[in-house]
Amino acid sequence: TGYGYIQQGEAFPNKGEITAHRVTRFTEKPDLETAQEFLADGGYSWNAGIFFFRTSTVLAELERQQPEIFQRLEAFRPHLGTAKEMAALAEAYAEMPSISFDYAVMENAESVYTVKATFDWDDLGSWASVARHLPPDADGNVIKGEAITIDSHGNTVESKRLVALVGVDDLVVVDSGDAVLVCPKDRAQDVRAVVDALKAQGRVEYL
């Protein structure tokens, strides 16, 4: 449920070894039931988040789908290459809605094609996925920093201070110095909800 799903349509004719398929549907982070349906169907790939496009193409999509963002970009355009470029960019960015490229453009973009990656790939967007790339101890705990684990299995810990886990399994524990995150590993992708809660409370110093 943490990935974007790409439904593959007909193959795009080409003379090389790589085959591109027209994208008939792009669904960002579906719910569990929908994701299971996609997997059972078999005609979907996960989005690796690597996009290639002409500037004119993506601007046209933003104008069609996200006029508010497009207008901010147009207002910024005269400052490109000037001494005010970075300040104008910061101002424009601060005024734009908070939305990912996948939701803003890809879900309803026209004329999209996909190519299967021929290299190993993993989305390191959650602590659960990070743990797959670090060596576990004998109990399956992945520890970066200092931790004592007693009768605890499959946990992921990152901390600059000593963390003690007793009788717990499959948790993510992250101590950043001024805040601590604790959650079940299968909900590590829900850290976005914490970000939203901090924004709603005006506690931006923790972001």
Stockholm file with secondary structure:
# STOCKHOLM 1.0

chainA/1-207         TGYGYIQQGEAFPNKGEITAHRVTRFTEKPDLETAQEFLADGGYSWNAGIFFFRTSTVLAELERQQPEIFQRLEAFRPHLGTAKEMAALAEAYAEMPSISFDYAVMENAESVYTVKATFDWDDLGSWASVARHLPPDADGNVIKGEAITIDSHGNTVESKRLVALVGVDDLVVVDSGDAVLVCPKDRAQDVRAVVDALKAQGRVEYL
#=GR chainA/1-207 SS CCSEEEEEEEEECCSSSCCEEEEEEEEESCCHHHHHHHHHHCCEEECCCCCCCCHHHHHHHHHHHCHHHHHHHHHHGGGTTSTTHHHHHHHHHHHSCCCCHHHHTGGGCSSCEEECCSSCCCCCSSHHHHHTTSCCCTTSCEEEEEEEEESCBSCEEEEEEEEEEESCBSEEEEECSSCEEEEEGGGGGGHHHHHHHHHHTTCGGGC
#=GC SS_cons         CCSEEEEEEEEECCSSSCCEEEEEEEEESCCHHHHHHHHHHCCEEECCCCCCCCHHHHHHHHHHHCHHHHHHHHHHGGGTTSTTHHHHHHHHHHHSCCCCHHHHTGGGCSSCEEECCSSCCCCCSSHHHHHTTSCCCTTSCEEEEEEEEESCBSCEEEEEEEEEEESCBSEEEEECSSCEEEEEGGGGGGHHHHHHHHHHTTCGGGC
//
